[in-house]
Amino acid sequence: MEEYLIEQYNVIEDLDELTNEEDIKTFFIDNGKDYLNCGEGCYKDSATLICKIGDKFYKVKIEANIETTYNYEGYYVEEITSVEYKEVPKPEPKKKTKATYQLMLTKEEHEMLNEFLKEHRIEKLN
């Protein structure tokens, strides 16, 4: 798969479990919780994703029931309640714009900024 599909769109491809369109619903019922952000103080009960099967792309919307832990320390996905999908055209690379900044940072702030750029796959130019 082309790198920009992963970096810019987080396209999901599983050559073992997503082999044809009929696998989509089962795959996301079984694995959908991995794509929903749940934790302490916050949760996400739906997500729209893109998956690739062969040369085709599908926009997938998953929804879930979210519950709290026993002592209300956080949230977790109880179950995936809905998986809807439709075939979509292959996403095009997103246009990038060059930006220049001059910043005054401590060593720790500089390390945090570099980690943020790496985490969000933001390309640094020399």
N, C-alpha and C positions, 0 to 999 in steps of 0.2 A: 504494500500500500504506500502511496506517496506520503512523504513526511508531513506536508502541510495539512493533510486530512486529519492527522493525529494532533498536530500542534495547534491548529486553528479551530478545529471542529470537534476534537475528541471522538472521532469516528470509532465505533466499536466493531471489531472483526474477530470472530472466533471460528477458526477453520474446522474445529471438531464439533461444536454444538450449534453453529449457525450455518447450515449447509443449504437450506432452501427456505423460502418464504414461510412455510408452515411451521418452522422452528421458532419464529420470532416470539410468539405469545408464550410458549413454554419456557424459552430462555429467559425472558424478562420476569416471568412469575417466579422462577427459581433464583434469579440473580439480581433482580431489580433493586433490592435493598442496598446493593453495592453502589448504586448510582444516586441514592438519596442521602442527603447530609442530615444526620441525626446525632444529637449529643447533648451536652449539658447546656440547658438554657435556650436551645433553638432546635428547629427541625424543618425539614422540607418534605412535604407530603406528595409532591408531584415533580416530574422532570420530563423534559423533551430532549431526546437523544437522536443521534443518527447512527445507524448500523449499516455495514456493508456485507452483502452476500454475493459472492462472485463479482460480476461487474455492475450489480444493481445496488442502489442506496435506498434506505427506508428511514423516514422520520417516525420515531416511536415516542408515544406519550405514555408514561406510566404514572399511576396514582396508587396511594397506599393508605392504610389505616395506621396511624401513629399512636403509640401508647407511652405512658410514663413508667419509669422504673418504680419498684416497690416503695422506696423512700424518696421519690421525686427528685432524684439526682440527675435525671436526664431523660431523653426520649429514645425510642427504638421503633423500628418498623415491625408492626405486628404481622401484616400481610399485604401483599400487592393485590389491590382490588380491581384494577383495570389496566389493560394493555391495548392501546389502539395504534395502528400503524398504517402508513401509506407509502407507496413508492414515490421517490422524488428524484430530480436530476442530480447528477454528481455535483457537489459543491465546488465552486470556483475558488482559487486562492484569493484571500483578502488582500486588498491594497495596503501597503505599508507606507508610512510617512516618516521621513527622517526628522528627528527632533534633537536639539542640543540644549543642555542645561549646565549651569555652573552652580555647584552646591558647596556649602561649608558644612562638613560632617565630622563627627568624632570617628574614631576607629570603629567603635561598636555600631554606629549608625551606618557607616560605609559597608560593614559586613552584612548588616540587616538589609540594606538596599541591594547588594549583590545577591543575597539569598532570595529576595522578592523577585528580582529580575529573572533569576534562574527558575524559580517556582512557576512563574507566569510565562515562561518561554519567550521572554523579551530579548531580542537580539541586541548585543552591544557591538558598536562599531569602534574600531581603533582610530 
